[in-house]
Amino acid sequence: MAGKWAEQFRVATYSISWNLLLITMGALIVAFGVKAIVVPQEFISGGVTGVGLILSYVFGVFPPGVWLLILNIPIFILGWLCVSKRFFFYSLYGMLLLSLGLDTLPWTLTIEDTLLAALTAGAIMGAGSGIALRSLGSLGGLDVISVYLSQRFNLGIGKFSFGFNLVLFSGSLFFIGLEHVLYSVFLVFVHAMVMDYFLGMFNQRKMVLVVSEKPDELAKAILTTINRGSTFLYGRGAYTGKRKKILLTVVTSLQLKRLEEIIFTIDPKAFTIEENTLNVIGQGFSRRKVY
């Protein structure tokens, strides 16, 4: 039953309704973080939204949401040409919703400690961005460029965003005070870390290598008990010169302790190596994400 539910969930993650739900949640969370904390504190949120905030602070002609729409025009041309049409339309929806939220959400969070306000805003916005990017779209702006660079050059989305924002903050010293820039750096750092965490959430798996005298029995027990397959790697002991079957399997973090019980119940002398994996693509785990 659990396996059947998990398979349905994996299919749902790429349905139109699921993608729109993630983008909607992400856009509203980011918009709340900006409108409730960033704007009252006069921080710079980073990315294209940060550029829009600077223009709004300096010129005061348009609200941040309108500037965001204007700045996204050339970026969305890149998304249309270099990523995919599906990604373009999902991201267009996310960007329009974010722009609308920036100019219409009425809430404000009163946080007297400026550093705490920066950290809170970064956490909220990072969560929203990470949720939105788990879909097949984005919230526009720097996310579009980040996804393009991630697919083309495997460059981490959070790392690129942080690098871009360092350049942005250097230029913003001419328009806002040094203290506000430094607080904004903290905000964007937390934003990048939380966003990467949400992007990796539920994807991390444990790769386990087992050297045992009972590899066939272990493989059968793992399959029947926790419904995970195994692969045999053939090696030779350096000391004994004896050929061995080395068992390789991949499990979720929740299954790891059950796997250990299986291994050491069958072979108390088994030798295991456990490694974190950032992402596992294939049957029983994540599906390949194609924008």
N, C-alpha and C positions, 0 to 999 in steps of 0.2 A: 504493500500500500504506500509506504514512504517513497519507494523508488518511482512508482507511478505518479505521485504528486510532484516529485522533483522534476520528472520529465515534462509534466504539464507546465511547471513554472518556467523551465528553460525555454519552452516554446513561447510562453506568454511574454517573456522579456523582449521579444522582437516583434510583437504585434503592434499595430498602429495605436490602439488604445493605451497600451502599457507605455510606449514611448512618449505619447502626449501627456500621460499622467506624470512621468518623471520630469519632463521639461516644465510642465506647469508648476509642480512642487518646487523645482529648483529655481525657476524664475521668481516666484513669489517670495521664497526665502531670501534670495540675494537682494531683491528689491526692498524687502523689510530691513535687512541689515544696513543697506545704504541709506534709506530714508529715515530710519529710526535712530541710527547712531552716527554714521559717517557724515551726513550733511550737517546735523546740529553741531558736531564737534569740528567741522571744517577740515576733516581728513581728506586724503586722496585714496580712493579705494583701489587704484591700480588698473592696468589694462586700458581698454578703450573707454570704459566707464569713468576711470580716473581722469583721462584726457577731457571727457565731457564735463566732469566736475570742475576742473581747472578753468575751462572756457566759461562755465557758468559763473564761477566765483569772480573771474577777472572782468568779463564783459557784461554779464547779467542780462544779456539780450534774450536768451532762451533758457528754459529750465533744463536740467540735466538729461531728461528723457528725450527731448528734441535733439540736443547735441548728439546723443547716442545714435539716433536714427541717421543723422547726417553723416557721422563718421563711419557708419557701417556700410555705406554704399560701395566704396571700392573693395572693402573686405569681402562682401557678399559676391562680388564679381569673381574673386579668387575661389570662393567656395563653390560657385556654379561651374567654373572651368576645371578646377583641379581636384575636387573631392567627389561629389556626386550630386545629382538633382534631388534625390531623397534627402540627403544631408542638408541641402540648401533650404528646402521647404520646412523641414523640422526646425532648423536654426532660425529661419525667418519668423516662425511662430514664436519661438523662445525669445528672440530679440524684441519683437513687438510687445509681447507680454511684459518683459522686463522694463521696456521704456514706459509703458503705460503705468506699471506699478511704481516706478520712480517718481512719477508726477501726480499720482492719485492716492497712494496709501497714506492714511491720516496719522499713523501711530508714531510716537517718539519715545525712546527709552532715555530716561534721565539717569546718567551714570556720572557721578562727580569725579571719580578718579579717572584721569585721562588715559593712563596706561591700560587700566582695566577695560575702558571703553574700546580702545584699539584692539585689544586681544579678543574681546567679545565679538566685535564686528568681524574680525578676521575669521573666527570660528564659525559664525553664522553664515557668512558669505562663502567660505570654503565648503561647508556642508551643502549649500545650495548648488554651487558650481559642480561639485562631485556628483550629486544626485542627477543633475541635468546631463552631465557627460556620460553617465551610465546608459543613456539612451543612444539612439542612432542620430542624435542631433546635438545641438549646443545652445548657448544663449547669445550667439553671435559674438562680435568683437574679437578679442584676442583668442577666444576659444576656437574660432574657425581657423586662424593661422596655426594655432597649437596642434589641432587635429591633423592639419595638412603636414606639418613638420614631423609629427609623431608617426604618421603612416609612411612618409617618404624617407625619413632619416632615423626613426625610432628615438626621437628626442622626447624626453619626459615632459608632459604637459605642464606640470607644476614648476619644473625647473626653468623652462622657457619663459613662463609667465613672470617668475621672479626676476630673471635677467632683464626682461623688457622693462619691468617696473623700476629697477635700479636706474636705468637710463632716464625714465620718466621723472623720477624723484630728483635726479641731478638737475634737470631743467626746471623743475618746479620751485627750486630754491629762489628763483628770481621773482616768484609770485606770492609765495606764502612763507611763513616763518620757519626757521630751522627746526624748532621744537615740533611743529606740526608735521614736518617732513619725517623726522625721526620716529614719531609715533606711527605715521603711515607705513614706514618700513616694517615695524613690528606687525602691523595689521596685515600687510601683504605676505610676510613670512608665514604667519599662522594660517592665512588663507591658502597658501600653496601647500603647506603640510597637511592640513585637514582635507583639502581637495584630493590630494594623492591618496590619502587614507581611504576616503570614500570610494575612489576609483578602484582600489585594490580590495575593498571589503567583499567578503564572500568568495573571492577568487583564489586566495592563497591556499595552497595545498601542501601536504607533507610528502616528500619523496623518501621512501625507506628502502635501504639495501640490507639484505639479511644474508649472512654467511652461516650456514647450518648444515648439520649432517642429515637433516630430514627435510630437504627443500620441497619434495613432491607432496609430502603430507601437509606442510605448511601452506602451500599454494592451494590445495584442496580445501583446507579449513578456512582460509581467508575468503575464498569464493563463496562457500556455503554459509559462513557466519556473518560477514559484513558486505557481501555481494560486490567484492572488488577483485578484478583480475590481476594477474601477475605475469612477469616476464622473466625468463631464465637467461642470465648472462654467464658465459662459461669462462672460468679462470683457473689458475693453478696456484696453490699455496707456495709462497716463496721459501718457507722453511722446510715443509714436508715434500714439496714437489708433487703433491697429490692434486688431481683435477677435481674441481668443485663446480657445483651449480650455485650461482649467486642469484638470489631472488630479488627482483625489483618490483615494487608496487607503489601506488600513489593513493593516498587517503585524505579525507578532510581532517581538520584539526579535532573535530568531535570524535572521529573514529580512531584517532591515534592510540589512545589508552586501550581501547578494545583490541587493536592490532597487537599491542605489546603483550596483553594477556594471552592472546592466541599463540604468539611466538614462544614465549617463555614457559607456557604450560606444556607445549609439545616438546620444546628443546630448551631446557634451562641454560645450556651452554652456548646458545646462539649468540652471534655477534651482529649488532645492528648499527646502521648509520642513518640518521634522520636529517633531512635537509629541507629548509623552507623553499618553496617555489612560488614565484610571483603570480604565475597564471598557468593553468593547465587546460588545453583545448582538446576536445575529443569526446567520444561517447561516454556518458556518465558524468561529465564535468561541464565546463563552459563551451558554448558554441563560438566559432570564430566570428569576430565582430567585423562586419563589412559595412562601411558607411555608404 
